[in-house]
Amino acid sequence: MTHPAPDASRAPSTDPVIDLKHASFGYGDRAVLHDADLVVRPGETLAVVGPNGSGKSTLMKGILGLNDHVSGSVTLFGVPSTDLRDRARLGYVPQRHTLSASVRATAEEIVSTGRLPRLGWLGRLRATDRQIVARSLELVGLADRAATEVSTLSGGQQRRVLIARALAGQPDVLIMDEPTAGVDAASQHVLADVLERLVARGVTMVIVTHELGALERLLSRIIVVDGGRIRFNGTPQEYAAARARVHHEHDSHHHDDELEAQMGVAHGPLDTFNDGRRR
């Protein structure tokens, strides 16, 4: 079984698929994530970790074009982000799914909506589209649940449906927001196995997460975001060597915040950083 292939017109390349230079993102002209430099190349798997409110989700949404680009440059697939016409090349798996009891749709029907950006002017699924939907469900291990109503699936299975929906759009980059959040340990390991299959097929992934856990073995690089800035960018091995320093700097930073708050200096709410360290 093969992963749904990208368009044949796209030649393989080692050029960056995402290239940020001094990029700041936020709301209006107020930056939340500042001065980010980040290069993502084809086939890489990145984890973006950091405390609540650190700016990691703002970074992800900035790449996706879901919040405001305040300054710096954002290049996607070799063109400025504002010039990118095929936005489906960026696949998105949200954290908060809407696959509730009020949704009367099968897994196959949900995944089929991922094909909408690829349909012709008639907007109808063709045989090729149905094959891609079926392969996407197979890739996430849900081929046998294609006709099952999503409201009856577990939280982990619903996450996999959303991953399959994103894959059905044949993206070049898959951006996931907290894919393992809110599911039990067994489901987290199943999700990690799914992501491992995507890694084996060369799918480029950016994964925003609070905890590395089962994902750590899959990663090319780990990005630590704190205080609205990228504080660390390195391989898992480099992260392991620098972990104590990185998180000491985080703790010191927030200790300073607390001292400033006690002295009456205005500051935002403090957050707790679950960095995925095994305890």
Sequence and secondary structure as in RCSB ss.txt:
>XXXX:A:sequence
MTHPAPDASRAPSTDPVIDLKHASFGYGDRAVLHDADLVVRPGETLAVVGPNGSGKSTLMKGILGLNDHVSGSVT
LFGVPSTDLRDRARLGYVPQRHTLSASVRATAEEIVSTGRLPRLGWLGRLRATDRQIVARSLELVGLADRAATEV
STLSGGQQRRVLIARALAGQPDVLIMDEPTAGVDAASQHVLADVLERLVARGVTMVIVTHELGALERLLSRIIVV
DGGRIRFNGTPQEYAAARARVHHEHDSHHHDDELEAQMGVAHGPLDTFNDGRRR
>XXXX:A:secstr
       TTS    S SEEEEEEEEEETTEEEEEEEEEEE TT EEEEE  TTSSHHHHHHHHHTSSEEEEEEEE
ETTEEGGG   GGGEEEE SS    TT   BHHHHHHGGGGGG  TT    HHHHHHHHHHHHHTT GGGTTSBG
GGS HHHHHHHHHHHHHHT  SEEEEESTTTTS HHHHHHHHHHHHHHHHTT EEEEE S  GGGGGG SEEEEE
ETTEEEEEE HHHHHHHHHHHHHHHHHHHHHHHHHHHTT               
